[in-house]
Amino acid sequence: MAIRLGIDLGGTKTEIVALDAAGAIRLRRRAPTPPAYAGVIALIGELVEAAEAELGARGSLGLGIPGSLSPATGLVRGANSTWLNGGRLDRDITERLQRPVRLGNDANCLAMSEAADGAGAGFRTVFAVILGTGVGAGIVRDGRILEGRNRIAGEWGHNPLPWMTAAEYPGRACWCGRAGCIETFLASPAMAAAAEGPGARDAGPLAARAAAGDAAAAAALARHADRLARALAHVVNLLDPDCIILGGGLSNLAHLYATVPARWRDFVFSDTVTTPLLRAAHGDSSGVLGAARLWDGG
């Protein structure tokens, strides 16, 4: 049996999937992500070996990571899981598993999966956003990932939040060394901290709390939607994609799909805005399915 293995290396969890030749899922497993480089290498090796032992087959391996490999050094850079930065992840995994591996940015993997047979199927230009522990995006044009000359196409989370209010300016310090990055306003930990204080990191419960009458939670949701609308209006003005897809944990906030398009009309430089804002059809599996596709086409 021919299989394609994909791994999505997240900040808190790592997922592996095995696809057969027809693209059907034959296996899917998750494990906590170790907060250390050596632990990540060990976990990936263990997940691959266990999956292949269970299926009785050896497959190609694609890996979606936060950040990307520098075209100058080959080292990981730009990962909000900062223990990955500076590592030669492709070489170290190749040595661990004795086979080649293809690495892709996790948001690019999301975009690839959704453009192929998800919410973006049938659209020429797909802009796919991860709203989770970090914030990023991937771009697919005519079925191909757009990486860019410096392999940073879609690194939207490290642009400044546009049209900042006086209360927002100059923005919070970001792990990247700058201030005011979109990620510092839209990531789940930032949203939770805005509602509950500096120690909070999980924004998941806010929607239920707002529905139960919690004014602070409702205000946090409204601020987040307004900021997301401004940030995505910049994308429409620059790229004008055929659709925008939301993935990551915060993509499950149902109000975003009506509130954000209504709000971004005030910021898009056009008399009409028909860009659809869609939820990732594959949910939180989009990234790992896209990673398994990194070998498609040879």
C-alpha positions as CSV (number, residue, x, y, z in Angstrom):
1,M,0.0,0.0,0.0
2,A,1.4,3.4,-1.0
3,I,0.9,6.1,1.7
4,R,1.7,9.7,2.1
5,L,2.5,10.9,5.6
6,G,1.9,14.4,6.8
7,I,2.8,16.1,10.1
8,D,1.5,19.4,11.4
9,L,3.9,20.7,14.0
10,G,1.9,23.0,16.2
11,G,2.8,25.1,19.2
12,T,0.8,22.8,21.6
13,K,0.1,19.7,19.6
14,T,1.6,17.7,16.8
15,E,-0.6,15.7,14.4
16,I,0.3,12.9,11.9
17,V,-2.0,11.7,9.1
18,A,-1.5,8.9,6.6
19,L,-3.3,9.1,3.2
20,D,-3.6,6.3,0.7
21,A,-3.2,6.6,-3.0
22,A,-6.8,7.8,-3.4
23,G,-6.4,10.5,-0.7
24,A,-8.4,8.7,2.0
25,I,-7.3,9.0,5.6
26,R,-5.9,5.7,6.8
27,L,-4.5,6.9,10.2
28,R,-4.6,10.0,12.3
29,R,-2.8,10.6,15.6
30,R,-2.0,13.5,17.9
31,A,0.5,14.1,20.7
32,P,1.6,17.1,22.8
33,T,4.4,19.1,21.2
34,P,7.6,19.1,23.4
35,P,8.9,22.7,24.0
36,A,12.4,21.7,23.0
37,Y,14.2,21.1,19.7
38,A,15.5,17.6,20.5
39,G,12.1,16.6,21.8
40,V,10.5,17.6,18.6
41,I,12.9,15.5,16.5
42,A,12.3,12.5,18.8
43,L,8.5,12.9,18.6
44,I,8.4,13.2,14.8
45,G,10.5,10.0,14.6
46,E,8.3,8.1,17.0
47,L,5.1,9.2,15.3
48,V,6.3,8.2,11.8
49,E,7.7,4.8,13.0
50,A,4.5,4.0,14.9
51,A,2.3,4.9,12.0
52,E,4.2,2.9,9.5
53,A,4.3,-0.1,11.8
54,E,0.6,0.0,12.2
55,L,-0.1,0.3,8.5
56,G,2.6,-2.0,7.4
57,A,3.8,0.5,4.8
58,R,6.5,3.2,4.3
59,G,5.5,6.5,2.9
60,S,6.7,9.9,1.8
61,L,6.8,12.6,4.5
62,G,5.8,16.2,4.5
63,L,6.0,18.4,7.5
64,G,4.2,21.7,8.2
65,I,6.0,24.0,10.6
66,P,5.5,27.5,12.0
67,G,8.0,29.7,10.2
68,S,10.1,28.6,7.2
69,L,13.6,27.6,6.1
70,S,15.8,30.5,5.3
71,P,16.9,30.3,1.6
72,A,20.3,31.8,2.7
73,T,21.2,29.4,5.6
74,G,18.7,26.5,5.4
75,L,17.8,27.1,9.1
76,V,14.4,27.5,10.6
77,R,13.5,31.2,11.1
78,G,10.3,33.1,12.0
79,A,8.8,30.4,14.1
80,N,6.7,31.5,17.1
81,S,7.7,28.1,18.6
82,T,11.0,29.8,19.1
83,W,12.9,26.7,20.1
84,L,12.8,25.7,16.5
85,N,14.6,28.8,15.2
86,G,18.1,28.2,14.1
87,G,17.6,24.4,13.7
88,R,18.3,22.5,10.5
89,L,15.0,20.7,10.8
90,D,15.0,19.0,7.4
91,R,18.5,17.6,7.8
92,D,17.9,16.4,11.4
93,I,14.6,14.6,10.5
94,T,16.2,13.1,7.4
95,E,19.0,11.7,9.6
96,R,16.5,10.5,12.2
97,L,14.3,8.6,9.7
98,Q,16.8,7.9,6.9
99,R,14.6,9.4,4.2
100,P,14.0,12.8,2.6
101,V,11.4,15.1,4.1
102,R,9.7,18.2,2.6
103,L,9.0,21.1,4.9
104,G,6.4,23.7,4.3
105,N,5.1,26.6,6.3
106,D,2.0,25.5,8.3
107,A,-0.2,28.2,6.8
108,N,0.9,27.3,3.3
109,C,-0.1,23.7,4.1
110,L,-3.5,24.9,5.2
111,A,-3.9,26.9,2.0
112,M,-2.9,23.9,-0.2
113,S,-5.3,21.6,1.5
114,E,-8.3,24.0,1.3
115,A,-7.5,25.0,-2.3
116,A,-7.3,21.4,-3.4
117,D,-10.6,20.0,-2.0
118,G,-11.8,22.2,0.8
119,A,-13.5,25.6,1.1
120,G,-11.2,27.1,-1.6
121,A,-11.8,24.5,-4.3
122,G,-12.7,26.1,-7.6
123,F,-11.1,29.5,-6.6
124,R,-7.9,30.6,-8.4
125,T,-6.3,32.7,-5.7
126,V,-6.8,31.5,-2.1
127,F,-5.6,33.4,1.0
128,A,-5.8,31.1,4.0
129,V,-5.3,32.4,7.5
130,I,-4.3,30.6,10.7
131,L,-5.8,32.2,13.8
132,G,-4.4,30.2,16.8
133,T,-1.5,30.4,19.1
134,G,0.1,32.5,16.3
135,V,-1.2,34.3,13.3
136,G,-0.1,33.7,9.7
137,A,-1.3,33.0,6.2
138,G,-0.6,31.1,3.0
139,I,-1.4,31.9,-0.6
140,V,-2.3,29.4,-3.3
141,R,-2.6,30.5,-6.9
142,D,-3.9,28.0,-9.5
143,G,-3.2,25.1,-7.2
144,R,0.4,26.0,-6.4
145,I,1.8,27.5,-3.2
146,L,3.2,31.0,-3.6
147,E,6.3,31.1,-1.5
148,G,7.9,34.3,-2.8
149,R,11.5,35.2,-3.5
150,N,12.4,35.1,0.2
151,R,9.9,32.3,1.1
152,I,7.8,34.7,3.3
153,A,4.7,35.2,1.1
154,G,1.7,35.3,3.4
155,E,3.6,36.3,6.5
156,W,0.8,38.7,7.2
157,G,0.8,38.3,11.0
158,H,4.1,40.3,11.3
159,N,2.8,43.4,9.5
160,P,1.5,46.1,11.8
161,L,-2.2,46.2,12.6
162,P,-3.6,48.8,10.1
163,W,-5.6,51.9,11.0
164,M,-4.7,51.6,14.7
165,T,-6.7,53.7,17.1
166,A,-5.1,56.0,19.6
167,A,-5.7,53.4,22.3
168,E,-4.0,50.6,20.2
169,Y,-1.0,52.6,19.2
170,P,1.9,51.8,19.2
171,G,0.9,48.2,20.0
172,R,2.2,45.4,22.1
173,A,5.7,44.0,22.0
174,C,5.9,41.0,19.7
175,W,8.3,38.0,20.1
176,C,9.8,39.0,16.7
177,G,11.3,42.1,18.3
178,R,8.9,44.7,16.9
179,A,5.7,46.1,18.3
180,G,2.1,46.3,16.9
181,C,2.2,43.1,14.8
182,I,-1.2,41.7,13.8
183,E,-0.3,38.6,15.7
184,T,-0.1,40.5,19.0
185,F,-3.8,41.6,18.5
186,L,-5.4,38.5,16.8
187,A,-3.7,35.4,18.3
188,S,-5.7,33.4,20.8
189,P,-3.4,34.3,23.8
190,A,-3.7,38.0,23.0
191,M,-7.4,37.8,22.8
192,A,-7.7,35.9,26.1
193,A,-5.3,38.4,27.8
194,A,-7.4,41.3,26.6
195,A,-10.5,39.8,28.2
196,E,-9.1,38.2,31.3
197,G,-5.7,39.7,32.1
198,P,-2.0,39.1,31.2
199,G,-1.9,35.4,32.4
200,A,-4.8,34.2,30.2
201,R,-3.9,32.3,27.0
202,D,-7.0,30.4,25.9
203,A,-9.7,32.4,24.1
204,G,-11.9,29.3,23.4
205,P,-14.4,29.9,26.2
206,L,-15.1,33.6,25.4
207,A,-17.9,32.9,23.0
208,A,-19.9,30.9,25.5
209,R,-19.2,33.4,28.2
210,A,-20.4,36.3,25.9
211,A,-23.6,34.3,25.1
212,A,-24.2,34.0,28.8
213,G,-24.1,37.7,29.3
214,D,-20.4,38.3,30.2
215,A,-19.8,41.9,29.1
216,A,-16.0,41.7,29.1
217,A,-16.0,38.6,26.9
218,A,-18.5,40.2,24.5
219,A,-16.3,43.3,24.3
220,A,-13.2,41.2,23.6
221,L,-15.0,39.4,20.7
222,A,-16.1,42.7,19.2
223,R,-12.6,44.2,19.4
224,H,-11.1,41.1,17.8
225,A,-13.6,41.1,14.9
226,D,-13.0,44.7,14.2
227,R,-9.2,44.2,14.2
228,L,-9.5,41.2,12.0
229,A,-11.6,43.1,9.5
230,R,-9.0,45.9,9.3
231,A,-6.2,43.4,8.9
232,L,-8.0,41.5,6.2
233,A,-9.0,44.7,4.4
234,H,-5.3,45.2,3.8
235,V,-5.1,41.8,2.2
236,V,-8.0,42.6,-0.1
237,N,-6.3,45.9,-1.1
238,L,-3.0,44.3,-1.8
239,L,-3.9,40.8,-3.2
240,D,-7.6,40.9,-3.9
241,P,-7.9,37.1,-3.5
242,D,-10.9,35.2,-4.8
243,C,-11.6,33.9,-1.3
244,I,-10.3,34.2,2.3
245,I,-10.4,31.1,4.5
246,L,-10.0,31.0,8.2
247,G,-8.3,28.1,10.0
248,G,-6.9,27.5,13.5
249,G,-8.8,27.4,16.7
250,L,-10.4,30.9,16.5
251,S,-11.9,30.0,13.1
252,N,-14.6,28.3,15.1
253,L,-16.0,31.7,16.3
254,A,-19.2,31.7,14.2
255,H,-19.8,35.4,14.4
256,L,-16.7,36.3,12.4
257,Y,-18.2,35.2,9.1
258,A,-20.9,37.8,9.1
259,T,-19.3,40.5,11.3
260,V,-15.9,40.8,9.6
261,P,-17.1,41.2,5.9
262,A,-19.6,43.8,7.1
263,R,-16.8,45.7,8.8
264,W,-14.1,45.4,6.2
265,R,-16.2,47.3,3.7
266,D,-15.2,50.5,5.5
267,F,-11.5,49.9,4.7
268,V,-11.3,48.2,1.3
269,F,-10.5,50.6,-1.5
270,S,-13.4,49.7,-3.7
271,D,-17.0,50.5,-4.3
272,T,-18.0,46.9,-3.8
273,V,-16.5,44.0,-1.9
274,T,-17.7,40.5,-2.8
275,T,-14.8,38.5,-1.3
276,P,-16.2,35.5,0.5
277,L,-14.9,34.8,4.0
278,L,-15.1,31.0,4.6
279,R,-14.4,28.6,7.4
280,A,-11.8,25.9,6.6
281,A,-13.7,22.8,5.4
282,H,-11.2,20.4,6.9
283,G,-11.2,22.2,10.2
284,D,-8.1,21.7,12.3
285,S,-6.9,18.9,10.0
286,S,-6.3,21.2,7.0
287,G,-2.7,21.8,7.9
288,V,-1.8,18.2,8.3
289,L,-3.6,17.2,5.1
290,G,-1.7,19.9,3.2
291,A,1.6,18.7,4.7
292,A,0.9,15.2,3.2
293,R,0.4,16.9,-0.2
294,L,3.9,18.5,-0.2
295,W,5.2,15.7,-2.4
296,D,2.4,16.0,-4.9
297,G,3.7,16.6,-8.4
298,G,7.1,15.1,-7.6
